[in-house]
Amino acid sequence: MSFLGAIFRPIFEVLAGLIAFYFGLVHSYALAIALLTVTVMIFLSPLTIISTRSMLQMQSLQPKIKELQKKYGKDRQGMAQAQQALFKENKVSPASGCLPMLLQFPLLIVMYDVIRGLANTVGTHHTPSPKYIGHTTLLYKDLVASGGVMHSLGIDLSVSATSHKGPFIDAIPYFLMVLLAVGLQFLQSWQITSKNPSAAKANPSALLIQRYTPLIFGVIYIGIPSGVNLYFIVSGLFRVIQQEVMWRHDPVLRAHSQGAKEAKLLSEKAVLESSEPKDWVSKVRPPAAGPTKNVPAKSENGANRSSNGIKGGSIKRDNLSNRANGRSHGSSQRPVGGKAGPNRKRRSPS
């Protein structure tokens, strides 16, 4: 056994003993691993709460960190001292926000070795020899009877997506478990960034790390036993529900969320107020009346309008005079006594 194996062996035995205990209650490998996961997540809940609070506080400090970067420029020592003073003033530890991510690596190693140890076989005939659990437990007896195969949910939880032997269609459930585990990690990071999007955008490098870290884990998930993937699926679902409950009932997170909403509304209001008054004044308030200088187009238009007005008046007067002359001229030429005019037919004498 390696040096690390000797150090972690007590943890292996505790987790394998919990799986054996839960298997004796539910008689299902999947349910036993799920119950073990819930137990571990409850045990880690205080650290999860602390890390979530610290992560959000770090996001809220990003605008101030940006200001310090502009202020100190290339002075790394001054920047580091000012940043440490800022963290100390706000009682924030950058390392505490990374605890959930850091804890996943040792748990990944432990769960991988526990699942592999339960499905352990020895000799050329691959005789089952489960590790880390007592020989009198129901889990040990069931693993020996099944030949080291952990059948549950229609798959073998001791097999990974890449080590599965058989047609590809039979390996689809294994890959679906990998996608589900990665998707839940994306959902966890989205929950954090959606509560304070402005602060998250202020630190694009941290945002990129949160987005691409689940993809790195996805590469790892493909080559580990499906029982370990089941552990991360249940833990991811547990953490999503836990974070939602924290947002609703934790006073610190509720105050942070409310402050982020108010800051967003104030920024949107400031943008609207800076853009609307100019457009509003130009549309509502008419231009001030007064003498214009150096505006030939307007003077020419004014002259054209006045000339058109004079011409129009003279045309109207000419039309009125012509009508009057026409009436007088017509009345003088009309024959008296009902004689026919030039356009009427004359009756022939009888």
N, C-alpha and C positions, 0 to 999 in steps of 0.2 A: 504494500500500500504506500502511496506517495505521501509526502509531508503534508500537502494540502488535504489529502484524503483523511489523514489521521486527525487533522484539526477539525474538519467539518463532519467527521463520522458521528459525533453525538447529535448534530442537527439532522443528519440522514436518518438516524434511528428514531428520533422524535417524530419526524414527518411520516416515515414509513409506519410507525406505530399508530399514528392518528388515522392513516388510510386503512390499516388493518382493523382498527376499532370501528370506524364508520362502515367498512364493508360488512362487518359482523352484524350491523344494524339494518342496512338497506340491501345487502346482497347485490350490489351493482358497482362495477369499477368506476363508471362515470360519475355516479352520485357520490361515491366515496371521495373521489378527487375534488368534486365540487364543494362538498362539505369541508374538506381540508382547506380549500382555497378561501372559503368564507371565514373560517377560523383564523387563518393567517391575516386576512385583510382587517378583521376586527382588531387583532392584536397590533397591527400597524396603523390603525386609525389616528391615534394622537400625532404620530409623525406626519401622516398625510395632511391633517388639518394645519399643522405648523408650516409645512412646505407650501401648501396652497396659499396661505396668507402671505408668506414671504414672497412667493412668485408674483402675486398681485401688487404687493408693495414695490417690488422691483420694477414692475411695469409702470406704476404711477410716477416713479422717480426718473424715468427715461428722459423726459423733457429737460429736467435739471442737469442730468448727465450730459446731454447735448450742449447745453450752455457752458458747462465746464470744459468740454472739448474745444469749443470755439475760443474760450477765454485763454486756455493754457497752450493750445496749439501743439507744438512738438515737445513741450516741456513735460516729459513723462513722469518725472519725479513729483513735480508740483501737481500734476493731474491725479496721480495716485494718492497723494496726501489729501487733496480736496475731496476726492471720491470717498476715501475712508472716513473723513469727517462727516460727509453727507450721510453715509450709511449709519454711522454712530449716532448722529443727531436724530435720525428717523427710526433707529433701533431695527435695522434690517441686516440680515446676513445673506449674502449672495449664495453661499453654499447650501443653505437650508432649502432654497427653492428647487435644488436639483436632487433632493433626497429620493423622491419616488422613482426617478430615472436611475439613480445609482443603486437603489435597493433591488431593482429588477435583475441586475447582472448576477449577484450572488444567489438570488432565488432561482434564477434560470439554471445556474450550475447545480444547485442542490436538487431541484425538481428533476432535472435531466438524469442525474445520477441515481435518484430514488426510483424513478420509473424504470430505468435501465436495470437497476439492481433487482427490482421485483420480477422482471422478465428474464433474469439471468439463467443461462444454461451452462452445463459443464460436459466435458468429454466429447468424443466423436459422435455419440448418439444424441447429443444435445439434450441431456437429461436436465429437467428444470431444477434449479437450485436458487430460490428467491433469497435475496439478501436483506439485511436490516430488520427482519421481522422474526418473531418466534415461530418455531415449528408446530406449535400447538394451536396457532390462530387459524380461523376459518379461511382467511386470505391465503395463507401459505398452502393449505390443503387444496384449495380451489385452483391455485396456480399450478401446482404439481399435477393435478388431474387434467388440466387443460393443456399441458405441455408448454407452459410459459406464455400462453396466448391470453391477452386481456380483451376478450370480446365484449364490446358494449357500444350502443348507438349504431349497430350495424357495421362496425369497423374494429380493427385491432389497435387498441390504444398504445401498444408497445412498438408500433411501426410508424415511421415517418412517411411524409408524402413522396420523398425521393427513393426510399428503400422498399416501397410497396412493390410486390411482384405480382404480375398479372396484367390484364388489359387496362388501358388508360381509363376507360369508363368506370372501372372499379376504384380508381385512385381519385376520382373527382371529389368525394366527400372529404378526403384528406386535404386537398387544396382549398376547398371551401372553408375548412376550419382555419387555415392560414389566413385567408382573406378576411374572415370574420374577426380574427385577433388583431390584424393590422387596422381594419376599419374602426374598431373600438378605440384603438390608440389615437387615430385621427379625431374621433369624436371627443376624446378627453382634451386634446389640445385646443380644439375649436371651442369647447366650453370655457376655457380660460381666456382666450383671445377675444371672444364675442362679448364678454362682460366689460372690457375696456379696449375697444378697437383702436382708439387714437394713441393710447400708450403702447399698444403692441406694434403699431406702425412706426412709432418713434425709434424702435430698435429692430431694424430689418434683419440683422444677422441672427438674433435670437429667434425671430419669427421663422426664418429659414430652417434653423435647427429643429424647431418644433414640428415643422412640416415634413422634413426628410428623415427624422429619426425613426418613425414607424416603418418606413421603407427599409431601413437598415435591419430592423428587427424582423421584417418580413423575410429577408434573405436567410436569417438565422432559423426562423420558424419552419422553413421548408425541410431542414435536415435534422430536426429533433423529433422525438416520439410524439404522437398525437395526444397522448395523455398530458404532456407538458403544454401543448397548445390549448388543450381544454382548461388547464390551470390558468393560462393567460386570458382566455375568453371570459371565464367566470370572474377573474380579478378585474378585467377591464369593465365588464358590466357592473360589477359592484362599485367601482370607483366612479363611474358615470352617475349612478344613482346617489352615491354618497356626496358628490360635488353638487348635485342639484338640491339635495336636502340642506347642504351647508349654505348655499346661496339664499335659501328661503328662511333659515332659522339662525344661522350664525350672525350675531350682531356686527362683528367686524367686517365680514364679507358683504352684508347688506348695506352697511354704511359706505363701503368702497364702491359697490355697484351704484348706489344712489348718487354718490359724488361724481362717478364717471358719466352718468346720464346727464346730470346738471352741467358738467363741463362741456359735454357734447352739444347740449341745447344752447349754451352761451356762445360757443364758437359759431354755431350755425346762425344765431341771431346777429352776431357781429358781422358775419359775411353778408347777410341780407341788408343790414343797415348801411354797410359801406357801399353797396351796389345800388340799392333802390332809390335814395334821395336824388341822385343825378338824373336818372331816367324819369322820376316822378315830376321833378321841377321842369324838365324840358318838355314834358307832355302837358302838364296842367297850366303852368304859368306862361302867359303870352309874352312875346318879346316887348321890351320897353319902347314906347312911342317917343319919337324925337327926331331931330334933323339927322339925316344920314349923309355921310361924306364918302366920296370916292365910290359911289355905287352907281355906275352908269346904267346897268341893266334896269334897275328899279326906276330911274328917272326917265329912261326911254319908254318903259312900259307906261309910266304915268303920263307922258306926253302923248303916246299913242291912244291911251284911254280918253284923254281930254279931247284930242282931235277927233276920235271916233264919236265922242259925245256931241261935238259941234256939228259934225257931218250928219249924224243921226237926227239932230234937231232941225237942221236945214231941210233934210229930206222930208221930214214930217210936215213942215210948213209948206213946202212945194206941193206935196200931195194934197193938202187941204185946199190950197189955192186953185189947183187944177180941177178938183172936184167942184168947187164953187163956180169956176168959169164954165165947166161943162154943163152944169145945171142951167145957168143963165143963157148959154148959147143954145142949149136944147129947147128951152122955153120960147125963144125968139123965132126959131125955125119951125116950131110945131104949127100946122095949118089950123086955122080957126074954123069953127063950125063943123068940126068932126070930119074934115077932109083927110083923106088918106095920106099918110106920110110917104116918104120915098121907098120904105121897105114893105109897105102894105099893098095888096092887089086892089086895083080899081075895078068897080063894078061897071060893066058895059051898060049903056042906056037901053032901056027896053023899047 
